[in-house]
Amino acid sequence: MRSLLLLLAVLLTAPLFHGCTSVGEPELGPADELAVLRELRFVREEPEGVSDAFDLDGRTSDEDDAAGCYHPDVVGLNGEQGIDNAFANVLPALEVAGGAAIEPLIQNSINDGRLLLMIGLDGVDDRVDDDCVRLRISRGIGEPAVGGDGLILPGQTFDPDPSRGESIVECATIEGGVLRGSPFSLRLELNIFDEYIDLTMLDSVIELQLLPEYGYVGRMGGGVDIQEVKDNVATLDGIGDEIPALMETILDMNADLAPNDLGYCTQLSVAFYFSAAPAFYFAATAE
């Protein structure tokens, strides 16, 4: 059971963030607006092939489309075509195999401060409509206080983590109070069951609603490199050879993005819902 949960964690947390923007030295200073991620859950597939995810590759694939590795896309909640969320096909089988507790594990890592993901906005002239806002995603350090609802309380102050870079979208847009930014990159390091998982997502998209109280709710999606997942699985202790072989088969069968020269897809699409509460960084002090 522990091995299945750990492998499920590898698969499910890989896509949290990734993309093609810069990951550089953190600025280590406050943003005009800053929020801490307080909740993260997976976007699943609704009945009849509907999912509230994203079109990540700009095409509508069916079972005859080699560029989508013959994986049919699903449809968005409002009838959008070409929606990519292949992990939704993998998740139910993994949960049946014993992985249903993965979301509480991720929530625990948020609540105890091991996964303090911070979303910062700079240059916000109008929280309803703004044609260029700087989006920054970083990691914080601290021990958050948690409310009776089991989520991080708003208004807390954390230290920025100087050991990690900062993912930046230089010009995200706000339309009707909803910010959309892409692409962005973020290296995600998790500690689950004392195992360290280090993964990166690519060409990711984030969409968030700016709430009046300065928090956010939204969703994000991207593709995780399946070879990176395989490499992570290979480093795990005490799981034998059978489970990694099974995971490799599952990944290869469901990969739906970024085909290589041989026509094999190298990434697996995934999407998440999230909420974030307003927060602050301690101002950097001069040495």
NORRAFEN-V308516 format. One line per field, one symbol per residue. phi: phi as a letter, one per 30 degrees, with the letter a starting at -180 (. if undefined). A space follows every 50 residues. Layout:
phi = ???
This chain:
phi = .ddddddddeddcedebalcddccdddhbdcebbbcdcabbddccdeiic adcbddcibccbdccddchicddccddcidcidcadddddeedddddkcd dddddddddddcjdbcccccbbiddbdcbadabdcbbbccblcddcdddi beddidcbcddddbdbdbcdbdccbiiccbbadbbadccbbbhicccbbb cbhdbbbbcddedicbbabbaaccdddddeddddddcicicddedddddd dddcebbhdddcicdcbcdabbcabbcebbcdddcdd
